[in-house]
Amino acid sequence: MKNETILWADDEMDLLKPHLLFLSQKGYDVVTVTNGRDALEQVGNRHFDLIILDENMPGLSGLETLSRIKEKAPQTPVIMITKSEEEDIMNQAIGNKIADYLIKPVNPNQILLSIKKNLYRKEIISEQTATDYRQEFGRISELIGSTNSWEEWYDVYRKLVYWELELEESGENFKEMLLMQKDEANAAFVKFVKRNYEKWLTSEERPLMSHDLFSRRVLPLLDSGEKVFVVLIDNFRYDQWRVLMPLLADYFTFDEELYFSILPTSTQYARNAVFAGLMPDKIASMFPDLWSDEDEDESKNAHEEALIGTLLDRYRKHYSYSYTKILESAFGERVLRDFSRLENNDLNVCVINFIDMLSHARTDSKMIRELAGTDAAYRSLTESWFRHSPALDLFRRIAEKNYKVLLTTDHGTIHVDNPVKVISDRATNTNLRYKVGKNMTYDPRQVFEIKTPARFGLPSPNLSSTYIFATERDFFAYPNNYNHYVSYYKDTFQHGGISMEEMIIPLITLTRK
């Protein structure tokens, strides 16, 4: 930490000599003045790292001086010291964006603490965060090695996301160390899913999964008399929820849980399973008109509203409901204008597709790739979109009404960087994280292979259909024009396969404050 220069304005400077000596011994260069005009002159002539300002000075008051200082040096933190405990003075000082507010008498250590908080906060937090993560690194690795239940995997994933966000906020560069630990966790998580996924589908002792969401979370709320608003943001990861949470904290309290997306972690399968309350093979057999096979040109999520209706009918529920899909800002604004038409429904379901579009745009657009080159940048774009989008306004409007809100997603997404070769015919689907087809050639050691789709709740477009899933940060590439294909898709965000980021996803119950 370099020696910092501080301006201190107080008309009783003679009484503060012990404080000045103390700060000098700590290495600070303190310039003193006894009135507001001299303080403004000093600020106009040189740079100060921090300003300490007495509120009650002759001539220009502390608040008047503060206002003018903010015009000259808006980025310089100002600590105000006063004898007054009047709330109005506090409010005016806070309104002028002071860095701290101290009430006399103050001792030298109080001053030092306030200086450190404002000048070195980032460095101190960064150093402490780095120390804490180094200590936690070993404990997390031990937990990864011993984890054998979905509840423990929730805990592992929460810890990794927590440290990723903490290290990002502190500015400490532990990217490689954290990425190594996430890769270690995903490798173990893939093995866990391979061992357990099939038996989950036939057992009551399983985690909450896509096809359970409405029966186990939405219908019980409706049955208890709640009005429910389900907001599903496509491609919405847990870390993205954590950066959006502060934007909603003024309006709601949160009950946060995680649940598992089914495989494939894609809209056609996971989101249809959410709304139908059924695994994909059951949707295809019970409602063939509402299911599109991989080789059909029809949209794979064109029948979500109808699927919700089939679920309510199957459970003999007669709740009034609406379904709305927001694909762009203008449509979101129309929803807000017509919000009154939703108010009498027992259930409103809203699908927001922005993050999915951002993910695909990042693949297709060089500019978006540069803007979202890392997970941190991807989160930042998500936060910026939400802050300025009709989606935040929608939540504000919902908060004005007596609704219970479930905020969730159908699947997450993962940053891929390792190509895995697959050879297949033209009928095979184009997703980079899973393939379904016949006569595919691949290394079975590099994929999760399903040769009996019905046992995994998946439809078979052909009698010999096989599903394969990419794991960890792999993506499927074809040998034809291999180098071009790999360079185009490497370091993009994809979904459909097996990873914590894709499968362990947020389900947040929001209650109006």
C-alpha positions in Angstrom: 0.0 0.0 0.0 1.5 3.3 -1.1 1.5 6.4 1.1 -1.8 8.2 0.5 -2.4 12.0 0.7 -5.4 13.1 2.8 -7.0 16.5 3.1 -8.5 17.2 6.5 -10.7 20.3 7.0 -11.7 21.2 10.6 -11.8 24.6 12.3 -10.5 22.9 15.5 -7.3 21.6 14.0 -5.2 22.4 17.1 -7.2 19.8 19.1 -6.5 17.1 16.5 -2.7 17.1 16.7 -2.7 13.6 18.4 -4.8 12.3 15.5 -2.5 13.9 12.9 0.6 12.5 14.6 -1.0 9.0 14.7 -1.8 9.1 11.0 1.7 10.4 10.1 3.2 7.5 12.0 1.0 5.2 9.9 2.6 6.7 6.8 -0.2 9.1 5.7 0.6 12.6 4.3 -2.1 14.8 5.8 -2.8 18.3 4.5 -4.9 20.4 7.0 -7.2 23.4 6.5 -9.6 25.2 8.9 -12.5 26.1 6.6 -14.4 25.1 3.6 -13.1 27.6 1.1 -9.5 26.6 1.8 -10.5 23.0 1.4 -12.1 23.8 -2.1 -8.9 25.7 -3.1 -6.7 22.7 -2.1 -9.0 20.3 -4.0 -8.8 22.5 -7.1 -5.0 22.6 -7.0 -4.0 19.0 -6.4 -5.2 15.4 -6.1 -6.1 13.9 -2.7 -6.8 10.2 -2.1 -9.3 10.9 0.6 -10.9 14.0 2.3 -12.0 14.3 5.9 -14.5 17.1 6.4 -15.9 18.6 9.6 -19.6 19.3 9.2 -19.7 22.4 11.5 -17.2 25.0 10.2 -17.5 28.8 10.0 -18.3 30.2 6.6 -19.2 27.4 4.2 -20.7 24.6 6.1 -19.5 21.1 5.8 -22.5 20.1 3.7 -22.0 23.0 1.3 -18.3 22.2 1.0 -19.1 18.6 0.4 -21.5 19.4 -2.4 -18.8 21.6 -4.1 -16.1 19.0 -3.6 -18.3 16.4 -5.4 -18.4 18.7 -8.4 -14.6 19.1 -8.5 -13.6 15.5 -7.4 -16.6 13.2 -7.7 -14.5 10.0 -7.3 -12.6 11.1 -4.1 -14.1 9.5 -1.0 -15.2 12.0 1.7 -15.5 11.1 5.4 -17.7 13.5 7.3 -17.2 14.1 11.0 -19.9 16.0 13.1 -21.1 16.6 16.6 -24.7 16.6 15.4 -26.8 13.5 15.5 -29.7 15.2 13.6 -31.2 12.8 11.1 -31.7 15.4 8.5 -27.9 16.2 8.4 -27.2 12.5 8.1 -29.7 12.2 5.2 -28.1 15.2 3.3 -24.6 13.7 3.8 -25.7 10.3 2.6 -27.5 11.9 -0.3 -24.2 13.6 -1.3 -22.6 10.1 -1.5 -20.2 10.4 1.5 -18.0 7.5 2.1 -18.5 7.4 5.8 -20.1 9.4 8.6 -18.5 9.7 12.1 -19.9 11.4 15.2 -17.5 13.3 17.6 -15.7 12.5 19.7 -13.7 10.2 17.5 -10.4 8.4 18.4 -7.5 7.9 16.0 -8.3 4.2 15.4 -11.8 5.1 14.3 -10.3 7.4 11.7 -7.8 4.8 10.6 -10.5 2.1 10.2 -12.6 4.5 8.1 -9.5 5.3 5.9 -8.6 1.7 5.4 -12.2 0.8 4.6 -12.3 3.4 1.9 -8.8 3.3 0.4 -7.8 -0.3 0.8 -11.1 -2.2 1.0 -10.6 -4.0 -2.3 -7.0 -5.0 -1.6 -7.8 -6.2 2.0 -10.8 -8.2 0.8 -8.8 -9.6 -2.1 -6.0 -10.8 0.2 -8.4 -12.3 2.7 -10.5 -14.0 0.0 -7.3 -15.5 -1.5 -6.3 -16.8 1.9 -9.7 -18.2 2.7 -9.9 -19.9 -0.7 -6.5 -21.5 -0.3 -7.7 -22.9 3.0 -11.0 -24.1 1.6 -9.5 -25.6 -1.6 -8.4 -28.8 0.2 -11.7 -29.2 2.0 -13.6 -28.9 -1.2 -11.4 -31.4 -2.9 -11.9 -33.8 -0.1 -15.7 -33.3 -0.4 -15.6 -33.9 -4.1 -13.8 -37.2 -3.6 -16.3 -38.4 -1.0 -19.6 -37.1 -2.3 -22.1 -39.8 -3.1 -25.5 -38.3 -2.9 -27.3 -35.5 -4.8 -27.7 -33.4 -1.7 -23.9 -33.5 -1.3 -23.5 -32.5 -5.0 -25.7 -29.5 -4.4 -23.4 -28.5 -1.6 -20.3 -29.0 -3.8 -21.8 -26.9 -6.6 -22.9 -24.2 -4.3 -19.4 -23.9 -2.8 -17.8 -23.7 -6.2 -20.1 -21.0 -7.4 -19.7 -19.1 -4.1 -15.9 -19.1 -4.5 -16.1 -18.3 -8.1 -18.1 -15.1 -7.4 -16.1 -14.2 -4.3 -12.8 -14.4 -6.2 -14.3 -12.5 -9.1 -15.5 -9.7 -6.9 -12.2 -9.4 -5.0 -10.3 -9.2 -8.3 -7.9 -12.0 -7.1 -6.8 -14.0 -10.1 -7.4 -17.7 -9.2 -8.8 -18.6 -12.5 -6.6 -21.6 -13.2 -6.9 -22.9 -9.7 -10.6 -22.6 -9.6 -11.1 -24.0 -13.1 -8.9 -27.0 -12.2 -11.2 -27.7 -9.2 -14.4 -27.3 -11.2 -13.0 -29.7 -13.8 -12.2 -32.1 -10.9 -15.7 -31.8 -9.6 -17.3 -32.3 -13.0 -15.3 -35.4 -13.7 -16.5 -36.9 -10.4 -20.1 -35.6 -11.1 -20.2 -37.3 -14.5 -19.3 -40.7 -12.8 -22.0 -40.0 -10.2 -24.7 -39.4 -12.9 -23.7 -42.4 -14.9 -24.1 -44.6 -11.8 -27.4 -43.2 -10.6 -29.4 -41.6 -13.4 -31.3 -44.7 -14.7 -32.4 -45.8 -11.2 -33.6 -42.3 -10.3 -36.2 -42.6 -13.0 -37.9 -45.6 -11.4 -37.4 -44.7 -7.7 -39.2 -42.4 -5.3 -35.9 -41.8 -3.6 -34.6 -39.4 -6.2 -33.8 -35.7 -6.5 -36.4 -33.3 -7.8 -36.2 -33.6 -11.6 -37.7 -31.7 -14.5 -40.9 -33.8 -14.8 -41.5 -33.5 -11.0 -41.4 -29.7 -10.9 -45.1 -29.0 -11.4 -46.5 -31.9 -9.4 -44.2 -31.4 -6.4 -43.8 -27.6 -6.3 -46.4 -25.8 -8.4 -49.6 -27.8 -7.7 -49.1 -27.9 -3.9 -49.0 -24.1 -3.9 -52.1 -23.9 -6.0 -53.9 -26.4 -3.8 -53.1 -24.4 -0.7 -54.9 -21.4 -2.2 -51.8 -19.4 -3.5 -51.9 -17.6 -6.8 -48.7 -18.7 -8.6 -46.5 -17.1 -11.2 -43.9 -19.4 -12.8 -41.1 -17.6 -14.6 -38.8 -19.9 -16.5 -35.6 -18.3 -17.9 -34.1 -20.6 -20.6 -30.4 -21.5 -20.1 -30.4 -20.0 -16.6 -27.5 -21.2 -14.4 -27.2 -21.1 -10.7 -24.3 -18.6 -10.9 -26.4 -16.3 -13.0 -29.2 -16.4 -10.4 -26.7 -15.3 -7.8 -25.8 -12.2 -9.7 -29.4 -11.4 -10.4 -30.6 -11.9 -6.8 -29.6 -8.4 -5.5 -31.7 -6.8 -8.2 -34.8 -8.5 -6.8 -34.0 -8.2 -3.1 -35.9 -5.0 -2.7 -39.1 -6.7 -3.7 -38.9 -10.3 -2.5 -37.6 -12.7 0.0 -36.1 -15.9 -1.3 -36.3 -19.6 -0.7 -33.5 -21.1 -2.8 -33.2 -24.8 -3.8 -31.6 -26.7 -6.6 -32.9 -29.5 -8.8 -31.8 -31.8 -11.6 -32.5 -31.3 -15.3 -33.2 -34.5 -17.1 -31.1 -35.6 -20.1 -30.7 -34.3 -22.7 -30.3 -30.9 -21.0 -32.0 -29.2 -23.9 -35.3 -27.4 -24.5 -37.0 -30.1 -26.5 -36.6 -32.6 -23.7 -36.1 -30.8 -20.4 -38.6 -28.0 -20.8 -41.3 -30.1 -22.4 -40.8 -32.5 -19.4 -41.3 -29.6 -17.0 -44.6 -28.5 -18.5 -46.0 -31.9 -19.2 -44.9 -33.4 -15.9 -43.8 -36.5 -17.9 -40.6 -37.9 -19.3 -40.1 -37.4 -23.1 -41.0 -41.0 -24.1 -44.4 -40.6 -22.3 -45.1 -37.3 -24.0 -44.3 -38.8 -27.4 -46.6 -41.8 -26.8 -49.5 -40.1 -25.0 -49.5 -36.9 -27.0 -47.9 -37.6 -30.4 -49.3 -34.3 -31.8 -47.5 -32.4 -29.1 -44.1 -34.0 -29.6 -41.6 -33.4 -32.5 -38.9 -35.9 -33.2 -35.4 -34.8 -33.9 -35.7 -35.2 -37.6 -38.9 -33.1 -37.9 -38.7 -29.5 -39.0 -41.4 -28.3 -36.6 -40.3 -26.3 -33.6 -39.4 -28.5 -30.6 -41.2 -26.3 -28.1 -44.2 -25.1 -30.0 -46.8 -26.9 -27.7 -45.8 -25.8 -24.2 -49.1 -24.2 -23.4 -51.0 -27.3 -24.5 -48.7 -29.5 -22.4 -49.5 -27.5 -19.3 -53.2 -28.1 -20.1 -52.6 -31.9 -20.3 -50.9 -31.8 -16.9 -53.7 -30.0 -15.2 -56.3 -32.4 -16.8 -54.3 -35.4 -15.8 -54.3 -34.3 -12.1 -58.0 -33.2 -12.4 -57.1 -29.6 -11.6 -59.3 -26.8 -12.9 -57.1 -23.8 -12.2 -57.3 -21.0 -14.7 -53.9 -20.4 -16.3 -52.0 -18.4 -19.0 -48.8 -19.1 -20.9 -46.6 -16.3 -22.3 -43.3 -16.5 -24.1 -41.1 -13.4 -24.2 -38.6 -13.5 -27.0 -37.7 -9.9 -27.3 -37.9 -6.6 -25.5 -40.9 -5.3 -27.4 -42.9 -8.3 -26.6 -42.0 -8.0 -22.9 -43.3 -4.5 -23.0 -46.6 -5.6 -24.4 -46.9 -8.2 -21.6 -46.5 -5.4 -19.1 -49.1 -3.2 -20.8 -51.5 -6.1 -20.8 -50.6 -7.3 -17.3 -54.2 -6.7 -16.0 -55.4 -9.7 -18.1 -53.2 -12.0 -16.1 -54.3 -10.9 -12.6 -57.4 -13.1 -12.3 -55.6 -16.4 -13.2 -54.7 -18.9 -10.6 -51.5 -19.7 -12.5 -49.4 -17.7 -15.0 -46.5 -19.2 -16.7 -43.9 -17.0 -18.4 -41.0 -18.2 -20.5 -38.1 -15.7 -21.1 -35.7 -16.7 -23.8 -33.0 -14.0 -23.6 -30.2 -16.0 -22.1 -30.7 -18.8 -24.6 -30.5 -16.3 -27.4 -27.4 -14.8 -25.9 -25.8 -18.2 -25.7 -26.5 -18.9 -29.4 -25.5 -15.3 -30.4 -22.2 -15.8 -28.6 -21.6 -18.9 -30.8 -22.6 -17.1 -34.0 -21.4 -13.5 -33.5 -17.7 -12.5 -33.2 -18.7 -9.3 -31.3 -20.7 -11.2 -28.7 -17.9 -13.7 -28.3 -15.6 -10.9 -27.4 -18.1 -9.4 -25.0 -18.8 -12.8 -23.3 -15.4 -14.4 -23.5 -15.5 -15.9 -20.0 -18.0 -17.1 -17.5 -17.5 -13.9 -15.6 -18.3 -11.8 -18.7 -21.3 -14.1 -19.5 -22.7 -13.4 -16.0 -22.1 -9.7 -16.4 -24.0 -9.6 -19.7 -26.8 -11.5 -18.0 -26.9 -9.0 -15.2 -26.8 -6.0 -17.5 -29.7 -7.4 -19.6 -31.8 -8.1 -16.6 -31.2 -4.7 -15.0 -32.4 -2.9 -18.2 -35.0 -5.3 -19.5 -38.8 -5.6 -19.2 -38.1 -8.8 -17.2 -37.1 -6.8 -14.1 -40.2 -4.6 -14.6 -42.3 -7.8 -14.8 -41.0 -8.9 -11.4 -41.8 -5.5 -10.0 -45.3 -5.7 -11.3 -45.7 -9.2 -9.9 -44.5 -8.0 -6.5 -47.4 -5.5 -6.4 -49.8 -8.4 -6.5 -50.4 -11.3 -4.2 -48.6 -14.0 -6.1 -46.1 -16.6 -5.1 -43.4 -16.7 -7.7 -41.3 -19.7 -8.8 -38.2 -18.6 -10.7 -36.5 -21.5 -12.5 -35.1 -22.8 -15.7 -35.1 -26.0 -17.8 -31.3 -26.5 -18.0 -28.0 -24.7 -17.7 -25.1 -24.3 -20.1 -21.3 -24.9 -20.0 -18.3 -23.3 -21.6 -16.9 -26.1 -23.9 -13.3 -26.3 -25.2 -12.5 -30.0 -25.9 -13.7 -31.6 -29.3 -14.7 -35.3 -29.4 -15.0 -36.9 -32.8 -18.3 -38.4 -33.9 -19.2 -39.9 -37.3 -22.9 -40.1 -38.2 -25.4 -39.9 -41.0 -27.4 -36.9 -42.1 -30.4 -37.9 -40.0 -28.4 -37.3 -36.7 -29.3 -34.2 -34.8 -27.0 -31.2 -34.8 -26.7 -30.5 -31.0 -23.0 -30.3 -29.9 -23.6 -31.9 -26.5 -25.8 -34.8 -27.3 -26.5 -37.0 -30.4 -29.4 -39.3 -31.2 -29.2 -41.5 -34.2 -28.2 -44.9 -35.7 -24.9 -46.1 -37.1 -22.9 -43.5 -35.2 -19.2 -44.1 -34.7 -17.5 -42.7 -31.6 -15.2 -43.7 -28.7 -17.6 -45.0 -26.0 -15.1 -44.1 -23.3 -15.5 -40.4 -24.1 -19.3 -40.3 -23.9 -22.3 -41.4 -21.8 -24.0 -43.9 -24.1 -27.7 -45.0 -23.9 -28.6 -47.9 -26.3 -31.9 -48.6 -24.6 -33.7 -45.2 -24.6 -36.9 -46.4 -23.1 -35.1 -47.3 -19.9 -34.1 -43.7 -19.6 -37.5 -42.1 -20.5 -36.4 -41.2 -24.0 -38.2 -41.8 -27.3 -36.7 -43.8 -30.1 -37.0 -42.2 -33.5 -35.8 -45.6 -34.9 -35.6 -49.1 -33.6 -31.8 -48.9 -33.3 -31.6 -45.3 -32.0 -28.8 -44.6 -29.6 -28.2 -41.5 -27.5 -24.7 -40.3 -26.6 -23.9 -37.4 -24.3 -20.8 -35.2 -24.1 -19.4 -34.8 -20.6 -17.5 -32.2 -18.7 -16.3 -29.5 -21.2 -16.4 -31.7 -24.3 -18.3 -31.0 -27.5 -19.0 -33.3 -30.5 -17.2 -32.5 -33.8 -17.3 -34.2 -37.2 -14.1 -35.3 -39.0 -15.2 -33.5 -42.2 -13.7 -30.0 -42.1 -12.6 -30.8 -38.5 -10.3 -27.9 -37.9 -12.7 -25.2 -39.1 -15.5 -26.9 -37.1 -13.5 -27.0 -33.9 -12.2 -23.4 -34.2 -15.8 -22.2 -34.7 -17.3 -23.9 -31.6 -14.4 -24.1 -29.2 -14.9 -21.7 -26.2 -18.7 -21.4 -26.8 -21.5 -22.0 -24.4 -23.4 -25.2 -25.1 -26.0 -27.4 -23.5 -27.5 -30.9 -23.9 -24.8 -32.9 -22.0 -23.7 -33.8 -18.5 -22.1 -31.3 -16.2 -23.0 -29.6 -13.0 -23.6 -26.3 -14.9 -26.2 -28.0 -17.2 -27.9 -30.4 -14.8 -27.9 -28.7 -11.3 -30.2 -25.8 -11.8 -31.9 -23.2 -9.6 -35.5 -23.2 -8.3 -36.3 -20.1 -6.4 -39.5 -19.4 -4.5 -40.0 -15.6 -4.2 -42.4 -14.1 -1.7 -43.4 -10.5 -1.8 -41.9 -8.4 1.0 
